[in-house]
């Protein structure tokens, strides 16, 4: 009987494909594959690489799904090309973060400050927000449908939606598309909102979307003014104290009978016990100084302390496995 592969065996077995991708990126081969199709010899000549090592690396890239090989020529696979176009920050951001791990181990300093000053946040999220939007359209549509049909008191009569830290607008624009009467106010930093306005126009809902530039901690928000308030994928950027403060701020903007929806990387226990969340925690440390993941229990407590009740989990089948959506309502 064959012994099942262990997690450690998987790491060593998959190490060569990962190293091939990282090595190809550092040597300029990955960028060249994204630009054109060529033979291994042509790539080696153009990039001043060893011909044999180039061919061997390209073959590993083919078998790992990063490249395709036909008629003696190699080029980026459709999946790699799609990731380069639409992944948050493109392919380079993820690979840069992987490369930064040795420095992170020594200094503890992240490569990026995605939770830094407003200027830093605006600059970094302008680069990744659109990519994040490409990751979640199906999950956002599922959330909008659940909010319309589920026990949340919204339905097609929802009139006012507030999206704090809106990013690409993927969550609130899905609600606006699903609920024709919904008026959306999207709050984010100026460089980020440029992309959101474009997305609203693409979705045909720009007439029902207004933007409010600034930090979600500082902009003026009227109390009890919105049927739905969304905190989409932002709590993990904040310290526990600031995340709790943001939940309270969002809850204060919910009308009686309205709903607060929190979408984030939430778990039922310590992240150390879950391999996906443990990996995400390391990835988060490479791009934030103080970011953290919180449990469902913590967020549920914050919602209750903010005066909301009836906390529920909304199932989003298309969301990544580490994503959770919690909703809670302000009593009438």
C-alpha positions in Angstrom: 0.0 0.0 0.0 1.4 3.4 -1.0 2.0 5.7 1.9 0.2 9.1 1.5 2.4 12.0 0.8 3.1 14.2 3.8 2.9 17.9 3.8 6.7 18.1 4.0 7.0 15.7 1.0 4.7 18.0 -0.9 6.9 21.0 -0.1 10.0 19.3 -1.4 8.3 17.8 -4.4 6.8 21.2 -5.4 10.0 23.2 -4.6 11.5 22.8 -8.1 8.5 24.3 -10.0 8.4 27.3 -7.5 12.2 27.8 -7.9 11.8 27.6 -11.7 9.2 30.4 -11.6 11.3 32.6 -9.3 14.5 31.9 -11.3 12.7 32.7 -14.6 11.4 35.9 -13.1 14.8 37.0 -11.9 16.5 36.2 -15.2 13.9 38.1 -17.2 12.6 34.9 -18.8 9.1 35.1 -17.3 8.6 38.6 -18.7 10.0 37.5 -22.1 7.5 34.6 -22.1 4.7 37.1 -21.5 5.8 39.2 -24.5 6.4 36.7 -27.2 6.8 33.1 -28.3 10.4 31.9 -29.1 12.6 28.9 -29.0 14.7 28.1 -25.9 17.8 29.1 -27.9 16.3 32.4 -28.9 15.4 33.2 -25.3 18.8 32.2 -24.1 20.6 34.4 -26.7 18.4 37.4 -26.2 18.6 37.3 -22.4 22.3 36.1 -22.3 21.4 32.9 -20.5 22.8 29.4 -20.6 21.0 27.5 -23.4 20.7 24.2 -21.5 19.5 25.7 -18.3 17.1 27.8 -20.2 15.6 24.8 -21.9 15.4 22.8 -18.7 13.7 25.7 -16.9 11.2 26.2 -19.7 10.3 22.5 -19.6 9.5 22.7 -15.9 7.5 25.9 -16.5 5.4 24.0 -19.1 4.7 21.1 -16.7 3.8 23.6 -13.9 1.3 25.4 -16.1 3.3 28.7 -16.5 4.2 28.1 -20.1 3.1 26.2 -23.2 5.3 24.6 -25.8 4.3 24.1 -29.5 6.2 23.9 -32.7 9.5 24.2 -30.8 8.5 27.6 -29.3 7.6 28.5 -25.8 5.3 31.2 -24.5 3.3 32.1 -21.4 0.4 29.9 -20.7 -3.1 31.6 -20.9 -3.3 31.2 -17.1 0.0 33.0 -16.6 -1.1 35.8 -19.0 -4.4 36.2 -17.2 -2.7 36.4 -13.9 -0.3 39.0 -15.2 -3.2 41.1 -16.4 -5.7 40.7 -13.6 -4.0 39.4 -10.4 -3.5 42.0 -7.6 -0.3 43.8 -8.5 0.3 41.4 -11.4 2.6 38.4 -11.2 5.5 40.5 -10.0 3.9 41.6 -6.7 3.4 38.0 -5.5 6.9 36.9 -6.6 8.5 40.0 -5.0 6.8 39.1 -1.7 8.1 35.5 -1.9 11.6 36.8 -2.6 11.3 39.1 0.5 10.9 36.2 2.9 14.6 35.9 3.9 14.7 39.6 4.7 11.4 39.4 6.6 12.9 36.6 8.7 16.0 38.7 9.6 14.4 42.2 10.0 10.7 41.6 10.5 10.1 44.4 8.1 7.5 44.1 5.3 8.3 44.7 1.7 5.3 47.0 1.4 3.4 49.2 3.8 -0.2 48.5 2.7 -1.3 49.5 6.2 1.0 52.5 6.3 0.3 56.2 5.8 -2.7 57.3 3.8 -0.3 58.2 0.9 1.3 54.7 1.1 -2.1 53.0 1.3 -3.4 54.9 -1.7 -0.4 54.2 -3.8 -0.3 50.5 -3.1 -4.0 49.9 -3.3 -4.4 51.8 -6.5 -2.1 49.1 -7.9 -3.9 46.0 -6.5 -7.6 47.0 -6.1 -8.6 46.2 -9.6 -6.9 42.8 -9.4 -8.7 42.1 -6.1 -12.0 43.0 -7.9 -11.2 40.4 -10.6 -10.9 37.7 -7.9 -14.3 38.1 -6.3 -17.1 39.0 -8.9 -18.9 35.6 -8.5 -18.7 35.8 -4.7 -19.9 39.4 -4.8 -22.9 38.3 -6.9 -23.6 35.5 -4.4 -23.6 38.0 -1.6 -25.9 40.4 -3.4 -28.3 37.6 -4.1 -28.2 36.4 -0.5 -28.8 39.9 0.8 -31.8 40.3 -1.5 -33.4 37.0 -0.8 -32.2 36.2 2.7 -33.5 37.4 6.1 -31.8 40.7 6.1 -34.6 43.2 5.6 -33.2 44.5 2.3 -34.8 43.2 -0.8 -35.2 45.4 -3.9 -36.3 48.2 -1.6 -32.8 48.8 -0.3 -32.1 52.5 -0.9 -28.8 53.4 0.7 -25.5 51.4 0.6 -22.3 52.5 2.2 -19.1 50.7 1.2 -16.1 51.5 3.5 -12.7 50.9 2.0 -14.5 50.1 -1.2 -11.5 49.3 -3.4 -12.6 48.2 -6.8 -16.2 48.3 -5.6 -16.7 44.7 -6.3 -19.1 44.1 -3.4 -21.2 47.2 -3.5 -21.4 47.4 -7.3 -22.8 43.8 -7.3 -25.5 45.0 -4.9 -26.3 48.0 -7.1 -26.5 45.7 -10.1 -28.8 43.3 -8.2 -31.0 46.0 -6.5 -32.0 48.7 -9.0 -33.1 51.1 -6.3 -29.8 51.0 -4.4 -27.7 54.2 -4.1 -24.1 53.5 -3.3 -21.7 55.7 -1.4 -18.1 54.3 -1.8 -15.4 55.5 0.6 -11.7 55.1 -0.2 -8.6 57.1 -1.0 -8.5 59.2 -4.2 -6.1 57.0 -6.3 -8.3 53.9 -5.5 -11.6 55.6 -6.4 -10.5 56.3 -9.9 -10.7 52.6 -10.7 -14.0 52.2 -8.9 -15.6 55.0 -11.0 -14.5 53.2 -14.1 -15.9 49.9 -12.8 -19.3 51.6 -12.0 -19.5 52.9 -15.5 -18.6 49.5 -17.0 -21.4 48.0 -14.8 -23.9 50.6 -16.0 -24.6 51.8 -12.5 -22.5 55.0 -12.3 -25.6 57.2 -12.0 -26.3 55.5 -8.6 -22.8 55.5 -7.3 -21.2 58.5 -5.5 -17.7 58.5 -4.0 -16.3 60.0 -0.8 -12.6 60.5 -0.7 -10.7 59.9 2.5 -9.9 57.5 5.2 -12.7 55.3 6.5 -11.7 56.4 10.0 -12.0 60.1 9.2 -14.7 60.9 6.7 -17.9 62.3 8.0 -20.6 59.5 8.2 -24.1 60.3 9.3 -25.5 58.0 12.0 -28.2 55.5 11.1 -28.4 56.5 7.5 -27.8 53.3 5.5 -29.8 50.2 4.8 -26.6 48.3 4.1 -23.0 49.0 5.2 -20.1 46.9 3.8 -16.7 46.2 5.2 -15.2 44.2 2.4 -11.8 42.6 3.0 -10.2 45.3 5.0 -10.3 44.4 8.7 -7.1 42.3 8.4 -5.2 45.5 7.5 -5.8 46.9 10.9 -4.7 46.2 14.4 -7.3 44.6 16.7 -8.1 48.0 18.3 -8.5 49.7 15.0 -10.5 46.8 13.5 -12.9 46.9 16.4 -13.2 50.7 16.1 -14.0 50.4 12.4 -16.7 47.8 13.1 -18.2 50.2 15.6 -18.0 53.1 13.2 -19.6 51.1 10.4 -22.4 49.8 12.8 -23.2 53.4 13.8 -24.1 54.1 10.1 -26.6 51.3 9.9 -30.3 52.3 9.9 -32.7 50.4 12.3 -33.6 47.3 10.4 -30.5 47.6 8.3 -27.5 45.3 7.9 -23.7 45.4 8.3 -21.9 42.9 6.1 -18.3 42.0 7.0 -16.3 40.0 4.5 -12.8 39.0 5.6 -10.3 36.2 6.3 -12.1 34.9 9.4 -11.6 31.5 11.1 -13.1 29.5 13.9 -9.8 29.1 15.8 -6.2 30.2 15.9 -4.7 30.7 12.4 -1.8 28.5 13.4 -4.0 25.4 13.3 -5.1 26.0 9.7 -2.5 25.6 6.9 -4.3 28.1 4.5 -4.6 30.7 7.2 -1.1 30.2 8.5 0.3 30.8 5.0 -1.9 33.9 4.6 -0.6 35.2 7.9 3.0 35.0 6.6 2.0 36.6 3.3 0.2 39.4 5.3 3.4 40.0 7.4 5.3 40.5 4.1 3.0 43.4 3.1 1.8 45.0 6.3 3.4 46.2 9.5 0.4 45.5 11.8 -2.1 43.5 9.8 -3.7 40.5 11.5 -6.4 38.0 11.0 -9.4 37.8 13.4 -11.7 35.0 14.3 -15.4 34.8 13.8 -15.9 34.9 17.5 -13.9 38.2 17.8 -15.9 39.9 15.0 -19.2 38.6 16.4 -18.3 40.1 19.8 -17.5 43.4 18.1 -20.8 43.4 16.2 -22.7 42.7 19.4 -20.8 45.4 21.4 -21.7 47.9 18.6 -25.4 47.2 19.2 -26.1 44.8 16.3 -27.9 41.5 16.6 -28.7 38.3 14.8 -25.2 37.6 13.5 -25.3 35.2 10.6 -22.8 33.6 8.2 -23.6 34.0 4.5 -22.4 31.2 2.4 -20.3 32.3 -0.6 -19.4 29.2 -2.6 -17.2 31.0 -5.1 -15.1 32.8 -2.4 -11.7 31.5 -1.4 -11.9 28.9 1.3 -10.5 31.2 4.0 -13.1 33.9 3.3 -16.1 34.4 5.5 -19.0 36.8 5.4 -20.8 37.8 8.6 -23.9 39.9 8.7 -25.7 41.5 11.7 -28.7 43.9 11.9 -29.6 46.9 13.9 -32.8 46.3 15.7 -35.9 48.3 14.7 
